[in-house]
């Protein structure tokens, strides 16, 4: 079974209540950098795989620092939250890079040991190793003949 993934796509704002859509439109037209093209962070590309001992998650997070990143594991769900900040003091002519707050929620396929989770951010790639709980690991059963 594949894990369910959710993210905070920019489309969810437009699918929300009409007043929220109008507020969003107003903000985009009248904010200081309204003439600059910008993209909001609409999702985090993620890979997920496992072996007998661990579940592995890799997420592409270019431009995100460890101070702007928060990881939480709770009830079989991995939460990746953070913010990619736009460079200060820049007046973009064009900005095709995504930035802003993001959240990625991943339902893990197995129960994990939260005490042993390890995470590393290197060259814009977040790598998370989640040890599988011993009770969910496959067990070999010896068969005795009579």
N, C-alpha and C positions, 0 to 999 in steps of 0.2 A: 504494500500500500504506500502510495506517495504521500509525503507530508503536505499539509495545507499551508500555503503561504499567503500573507496579507501584507499590503504596503499602503502607504498614505498617498496614493496617486493624486495628482493635481486635479483629476477629473472628479474626485469625490466632492470637491468644493462646488463644482458646477452641478452636481446631482443632489446637492443639499437643498434646504429650504430656499424659496425664492428671495427672501430678504438677505440671506447669506450671499447669494449670487450677485445681488445688486451691490452689497457692501464691497465685495471683491472687485467688481467692475469699477466702482467709484475709486477704490484704492489704487487700482492699476492705472487709471486715467490721470489722477491728480497727485500722485506721490512725486517726490522730487526727481526721480530718475524715470519718469513715465515715458519719455521719448526713447530711452534706451531699450533695445531688445533684451529680454532676459528669459531664462527658463528656470522654473522651480525644480528642485530635486523631486523627482517623481517615483523613484524606486531605487533599490540597491540590487545590482546583479549578484546572485548568490549561487554557489554550487554546494551540494550536500551529498556525501557518500559515507559508507561505513565499512568496517571490517569486523572481526569477531570481538575486538576489545574496545573500539572507539567509534564515535560518530564525528565526522569532520565537516566543518563549514568554512567556506572561503567566500569573502565578500569584497567586491571591488569598491574601494572608498578613496579615490584620488583626491588629494587636497584636504583630507580630514586628519586631524592630529589626535593623539591619544587623549588629550585633555577635552576634546570635543566629542568624545565617544563614550557611550554607556552600554554595557552588556549585562543582561540579567537572565538567569535561568530559573523558572518557577513553574511547577506542575506540568513538566514535560514540554514547556514552551521556551524557546530562546528569543529574547527581545534584543534587537540591535537598534539603538537610538543614538542620534547625534546631530551634528550640524556642520555643514560645509559653509564656511563664511566667505563672502565676496571680499576681494581686496579693498581695503579702505583707500580713500583719496584717489580713486580712479573714476573717471567719467568715460564710460564705455561708448564707443561709436557702434560697436556690435559686440554682444556677449552671447555666444552659443553654448557656454558652459553652464551646467546645472549647479545650483547652490541653494542653501536653506536648510531647514530642519527636515529630518527624515526618521522613519521608523520602519523596521522590517520585523515581522513576527513569523517565527517558524515553529510549527508543531513538530516536535522531534518524534521519529519513528519508534524509539525505544526509551525506556526509563534510564536516566543517567545519574551518575554520582556527582552531585553539584560541588562537593569539596575538591574534586580533582580536575575541574575544568581549567584549561589553559588557553590564553589568547595572546596573539602577537600581531602587531601592525607593522608591516614592512613594505616599503615601496608602493604604498597605496593599496595594499591587499591585507585584509584582516583574515587571519587564520585562527580558527577556534577548534580545539580538540576537547571532546566531551566523552569521558570514560563511560562505557555502558555499565549499568548496574549488574552485579553478579547474578542476581536472580533472573535476569532476562537473557543471559548468555546461553547459547546452546550447550547441552550437556551430553557427553557420550555415556551410553549405558551399556555395561558389559552384560553379555548373555551367558548364562551357565546352562550346560546340558545336564540332564539327569539320566 
